């Protein structure tokens, strides 16, 4: 059983027989909310896509990852040299 959340503001949206003023007010409210939501989203996107800040915050993980990749590449290169020396 789900309960629909109550709107945060009294709304006349969807009610038959609304006046033009009520419709304009609802449109203005929706525009304000949309503007606020777009600004919040823009801030979050900017924060997430800031690679310099992300690199600074995750420096230790990046170093560990780079070391692991370097180690794996070294193993791969050593195996290739051994095979060439044996004549395979």
ABEGO torsion letter per residue (X at the ends): XBBBBBBABBBABGBBGBBAAAAAAAAAAAAAAAAAAAAAAAAAAAAAABAAAAAAAAAAAAAAAAAAAAAAAAAAAAAAAAAAAAGX
